[in-house]
Amino acid sequence: MKKQHLLLGMVFGLCAGTAVAQVKAPAKDWLIDHQSYIATVTQKEQEITLSNGLLSRSFRIGPNVICTDYRNLVSGEQLLRAVKPEARLTINGHDYMIGGAKGQTQQAYLLPGWLGDLKAGATDFTYISHEVTPISPYLKWSANRWCSNPKQPTGKELTFSYQAQAPELKGIAVKVHYAIFDGIPLISKWLEITNQSGQSIKLQQVVNEILATPEEESAVVGAVTKMQVPHGLYIESNYAFNNAMKANLSDQTTHWKADSTYTSQVNYDLQTPCVLEVYPIVPVGITLAGGEHFESIRTYELLQDGYDRERNGLAKRRFYRTIAPWTTENPIFMHLISTDPVKVKAIIDQCAETGYEGVILSFGSGLNMEDTSAANLAKFKSLADYAHSKKVLLGGYSLFSSRRISDEDDVINPATGKPGGAFFGNAPCLGSKWGLGYLQKIKSFISHTGFDIFENDGPYPGDVCASTTHPGHTGLDDSQWKQMLLQKGLYHWLNERGVYVNAPDWYFLDGTNKIALGYREVNFSLPRAEQLILNRQNIFDGTWEKTPPMSWGFVPLSEYQGGGAAATLEPLKDHLDAYEQLMMQYYGAGVQACYRGPRLYDTDNTKALVKNTISWYKKYRDILNTDILHLRRADGRDWDGIMHISSQLPQKALVMLYNPTQQAITREIALPMYYSGLSQSVRIREKEGAAKAYTLDRNYRAHVKVTIPAAGYTWLVAE
């Protein structure tokens, strides 16, 4: 059986005579070879179609812009059942539709023959023109250090321009943008609004996507919140926060709703979740003055072709690698707990000696980036210059949230009219006088010192603020939106300057590089043996949707939140086995950990260990930064492991295997090689030993017998 035919059977479940079987599937799996899937925008009479061979989305431009077809070309799935507006604005308390048309009576499906009978609404924004351009980068990022993808995304952008029909909105111009990307089943959508009316308007809300989709399940009784939403459409927008370290839990914009006009649905109370709307939970709430311009959030729609968790995870990880290539940077850094120039220079020297690429002056180090005095700037510029002379990056930690500034500058609770009640109890408002000053001080510090890394603890978990005296927002209504704009502005500025940003929330789409893998901090006060297993669980669980470079872990070299000698690695020379395995677990996963302490090594033996580990990591750096396939989660009872996979590199896979037991174990492990692009055979070696040929079974698996040492690890390379 040929590989592609097997894929079609696995992914689509084709059967003779079905509608799916009539769709010509792509010749190649895009997760293995995406090069031939090039974005196009074509027009035939009144129909305009975006396609890249993996998806297609079509619009009719009469009597208004109507989305008539939205298909996953891999699975053949139709994602559209009815016509809806392309967007919706709430202005001065009234809703206005952008595009769309009325008159479709049967909402379960849409037939092309019905389109001629549809009519635009009297107060809807209507189509006036469109243009097609190449995609332009959202951020002016360029790679200036190691990364696995140094290229910005490519594709085509289709922009529809609309004019207002309602007399009260004369002079309000709207553009709706659709970007389709090369090599991935992905579309992005956003709005621009320009107020040319000569007077202010209240822009309460912007809904930048409305899709009537087929239902995921048939349920006669069931509520919207308890029923399954369509699996084939993954939505993410650049408006996400809440410190969950996960995209879906950080999401603030995706809303699946019922459709009361869909009266032929199975659900008796018409509560099937079958309408997607995308908008911020807390309304935009701004005043748009005459002559002002507004740009909405950017929504990304990734089409998924099945229910397989690993495949869908690989698709999401390709999404980040494509549209946020800065997340593929992954410098090797440690966290120093001192700002004493002698100690900082000493650790820079240790980094240069062992191959580490950066130092972050950690929390508790004494660094104050808000101090822009001449003496402080001079001190840290001198240290940055020294680091750069050794080809080492230097950066630092700055706390924003979880602190109290003053009654005048803190977030004001709308329920009490006083500070307190924020996500972190007390928190400054980014739009306060202090908050605006904070942003300028951070920019000034980095500009003057030449720092390369910024680790930001906060902002911000979406706190709203009822203050009417903060200069960065006018009141409660616009407080979240305005604070988010300020925060995005800082991250855009840093990203475009080449500053690497660690941030504790899901701001990847606005320029940050790394987030926590997902861990409980107090666990680092547990005994080292427990930390080893817990860390492997964290790595396994935290890389289903995040790529390895998007994640940071933690290794407390010195005592952290208690635990004493049993929990820490200092003195390092006395715990070389644990130090080595912790490094190999993280570097073997492609995950950078925060090695937090006073030094990287204390003896020549320790230095040799660190140097050898980093040398190994750099030798296999390309494959170690590819995505992870999840083999077996650590449970302390038997082997566990992960596997990096690539169809583009000479190394097709690198496998990390661990044995938590006190006896050596021998196991036959099935290695899934499908996403390597190999279909018949593979050569696999253990460590630097001789390679052995393996024939792949019908599911593209290589069956490898391996012995893992007691309380140890081994690794395999497939070529």
ABEGO torsion letter per residue (X at the ends): XBAAAAAAAAAAGBBBGBAAAABBBBABBAAABAAABBBBBBBBEABBBBBAGABBBBBBAOABBBBABBBBAAAGBBABABBBBABBBBBGGBBBBBEEBBGBABAABBBAAAAAABBBBAABBBBABBBBBBBBBABBBBBABBBABABBBBEBBBBBBBBBABAAABGBBBBBBBBBBBGBBBBBBBBBBBBAAGBBBBBABBBABBBBBBBABBBABEBAAABBBBAABBBBBBBBBGGAGBAAAABAABBBBBBAABAABABAAGABBABBBBBBABBAGBBBBBGBBBBBBBBBBBBBABABAAAAAAAAAAAAAAABAAAABBBBBBBBABABAAAAAAAAAAAAAAGBABBBBBBGAGBBAABABAAAAAAAAAAAAAAAAAGBBBBBBBBABGBBABAAABBBBAAAGBBEGBAAGBBBBAABAAAAAAAAAAAAAAAAAGBABBBBBOOBAGBBBABAABAABABAAAAAAAAAAAAAAAAAAAAAAGBBBBBABBAAAAGBABBBAEBBAAAAABBAAAAAAAAAAAAAAAAAABBAAABBBBBBABBBGEGEAAABAOBAAAAAAAAAAAAAAAAAAGBBBBBBEABABABAAAAAAAAAAAAAAAAAAAAAABBBBBABBBAGABBBBBBBBBAABABABBBBBBBABABBBBBBBBBBAAAAGBAABBBBBBEABBBBBBBBBAAGBBBBBBBBBBGBBBBBBBX
